[in-house]
């Protein structure tokens, strides 16, 4: 995927990488740093939706954000690269956990 093309997209235009999405996986990420109060969940929703990924993002009491995301492994990798490239986020740590895909969600949601 051309990450820089993705980052230039504005106004809600969708960009889906060419080719098959790869094997479906589900992962839980916990993002630490300056990730609350900066639009992190909404950016996650925008990026994940554009990559045809499902799941959710939720603020945690300790100031981190948890993301559960499901879809092609290569697209989840592109999601991480895009989120790390947003200048208003100061991500200091990302903890990852492999989960079993559920296929339950049809979209990506920003939870409260």
PERA-V901984 format. One record per backbone hydrogen bond with DSSP energy under -0.5 kcal/mol. CO is the residue of the C=O (numbers start at 0). NH is the residue of the N-H. E is the energy in kcal/mol with one decimal. If there is no record, write none. Layout:
CO_NH_E + CO_NH_E
This chain:
0_2_-1.2 + 1_5_-1.9 + 2_6_-2.4 + 3_7_-1.2 + 4_8_-0.7 + 5_8_-1.1 + 9_12_-0.9 + 14_16_-0.5 + 20_73_-0.7 + 20_74_-0.6 + 22_72_-1.5 + 24_70_-2.3 + 25_98_-2.8 + 26_68_-2.6 + 27_96_-1.8 + 28_30_-0.6 + 28_66_-3.0 + 29_94_-2.1 + 30_64_-2.1 + 31_91_-2.4 + 31_92_-1.1 + 32_34_-1.4 + 33_89_-1.6 + 38_42_-2.3 + 39_43_-2.6 + 40_44_-2.1 + 41_45_-2.2 + 42_46_-2.9 + 43_47_-2.9 + 44_48_-2.4 + 45_49_-1.9 + 46_50_-1.4 + 47_52_-2.9 + 48_51_-1.4 + 53_69_-2.8 + 54_108_-2.0 + 55_67_-2.3 + 56_110_-3.1 + 57_65_-2.8 + 59_62_-1.9 + 62_34_-0.5 + 63_59_-2.7 + 64_30_-3.0 + 65_57_-2.7 + 66_28_-3.3 + 66_68_-0.5 + 67_55_-2.6 + 68_26_-2.6 + 69_53_-2.4 + 70_24_-2.8 + 71_75_-2.1 + 72_76_-2.0 + 73_77_-1.8 + 74_78_-2.2 + 75_79_-2.2 + 76_80_-2.1 + 77_81_-2.5 + 78_82_-2.5 + 79_83_-2.4 + 80_84_-1.1 + 82_85_-1.0 + 84_86_-0.6 + 85_88_-1.5 + 89_33_-1.9 + 89_91_-0.5 + 92_31_-2.6 + 94_29_-2.2 + 96_27_-2.7 + 98_25_-0.8 + 106_54_-2.1 + 108_56_-1.9 + 108_110_-0.7 + 110_58_-0.5
